[in-house]
């Protein structure tokens, strides 16, 4: 973007959602500036595992968004550097008894009808896919469309590939509007930046950006921990988790919930998630959560009992009450668009989100119905 030229759109947030919005908007010919008070991927993105999942989503708008994104991630993998570590490894959802397996198969059947590839795996065949899985599991469903990326690198390379202007370490302190109430740009400590469109891609802090524009958006933080092991040979081939994880993702409980998600990485460490609890922005280490994750992971993979956990990290998922993100224009403030509230699915849903936001900006034909993601669907609780 030439020096001194005002952008067409300002994206607030340099995580993977903001990067995807910038990527597709810039590719469409718009001049884009991305602003973040911290570094690239300094929030939820940098604390994620890089999940690109369709397996954990029931039929409906989020699954439709995930399927679109899965196709877009495969396109992006062809143009982004190998450093993003795109791995179409597939997911394996396991059940430890016949009742859970029956429920899992029924769930998978509804997903298959909605376009998901889901293959039944009997218990006797599990070790052909995962040799180190615990014995005695009833069976599983294999999801070939599940994949993984290194989230911070994916965001950084998407942002670089966009060619957008990037202003890091610069906090947005206000949203500028005109006499008619429409967007005029943003205010920062270093001055005003004018643009006719602003995209709120601030993740867990999306509600704060909405507040600056004078509209409510009930994004709340949902804390989660990830355990990282020492580097080991490839013990885990897929993204493996117990069927209970799906219920935990869909739960609105504020209390601590844990359900192990275990996966290897190209660099060697094994990542173990996932916990969920609503405790505000409290980053305190939860020994209870870590003990639960370790116990559940070793229950799935007994071999991990002999592998050292080297570190842990925490992050905050941007949670909205109905578990759907806010994507698209806010009718209450012309020129304001939202792209936040994806909870733990933001890495996977980023490309589709960026494409939808760009389609709105350019007046194109939307590839799917976006009404379920309407930013004003919660009304005004105030």
Order of alpha helices (4+ residues) and beta strands (2+ residues): beta-alpha-beta-beta-alpha-beta-alpha-beta-alpha-beta-beta-alpha-beta-beta-beta-beta-beta-alpha-beta-beta-alpha-beta-beta-alpha-beta-beta-beta-alpha
